[in-house]
Amino acid sequence: MAKAKVYPQEQESITSSESHVQCLSNKSERYTIWMKSLVLHSNGCTVYDSNGNIVYRVDNYNRKGRRKVNLMDIQGNVLCTIRKRLLAYGCWEGHKYLSSQEEQPWFHVKRCLTGKTACEIKVGSQNLCIERMSIGKSFGFRIVNKNGEMIAEAKQKQSSAGIVLSNDVLTLDLEAGTDHSLIMGLITVYGLICDLM
């Protein structure tokens, strides 16, 4: 009987610059987010593509250390470091992990305490926001641009038989042309704000 391998096919070598490129798609995509870490005694989340493969993960080993977390790909490469700004309430910054040098933040997230808007986001010259969705008791949100057009939407996942799964399992729909690693960074911030990680 042949033994199963962790990597059944030989992996091509990937340079560090290739592993940190934006993941853009010309079609809409669907992911499953499980707001749990695969690492024992760790907080975080795991993101699966439509084929059931892990594509992103966040492992936060110390709940008290939620001021800085890393978004990683399946190989453990850090794609984005997310930091909570110490002197500003409810403000977060995301930094692309391209080198050890400190760079300007990739995005800024500011928490909103009232209304439909949960967070205001600045990505370069682009303004986005995270809107809360009320769907009964289930957890849901969407990321929209300044014109109100949806970029991504997350809601509680249902099985193919229509059974609603627990509130820590979400379906994430991404519109075409979306930078997946940016959206995962924003969802990580929102998970930290909502105390889900």
C-alpha positions, 0 to 999 in steps of 0.5 A, a space after each residue: 500500500 502506497 503511503 500518502 504524501 503531504 506534497 504528492 507532486 513535486 513543488 516548483 521552487 518559488 522565489 520570494 518575490 513570486 510568493 508575494 504577488 497579488 492574487 487577482 482573478 478575472 472571475 468571482 471566487 468563493 472561499 470558506 473561512 473557518 475562524 479557527 487556527 489549525 495550530 493547537 492552543 492558538 487563535 486565528 483562522 483558516 481559509 479554504 478555496 472551492 476545492 477544499 485546499 488551504 490557501 491562507 491562515 492566521 495563527 495567533 499563539 498568544 491572545 494577549 498579543 493581538 496587537 500584531 498578527 501575520 497573514 500567511 499562505 499555506 507554505 507559511 510565507 508571511 504576506 501581510 503583517 497587521 498591527 494595532 496602532 497603540 495611541 489610536 482607539 480602534 485603528 489598525 495598519 496592514 503592511 505588505 511583507 516584502 522585506 525586513 525594511 519598514 515601509 508605509 502601511 498598505 492599508 489603514 482600518 478605523 473602527 466605527 462604533 455606530 451605524 451600519 458601517 463597522 470599519 472605514 478603510 483606506 488603501 492608497 487613494 481608495 476608500 472602502 468600508 466594511 458593512 455589518 449585515 443583519 441576517 437573523 442571529 448569524 454573523 455577516 459582513 460585506 466590503 464595499 467601495 465608496 460607490 457602495 459596490 460590493 467587493 466581498 461578502 461573508 456570511 454564515 455557511 450553509 451545507 449543500 442540504 441547506 443546514 446552517 453551520 456554526 457561526 465560525 464557518 463563513 462563505 466568502 464571495 469575492 468579486 472579479 479583479 479583487 486582490 485576495 490577500 488584501 481582502 484576507 488582511 481586512 477580514 483578519 482585522 475585522 476578526 480581531 475587532 469582533 474578538 473572533 481571533 
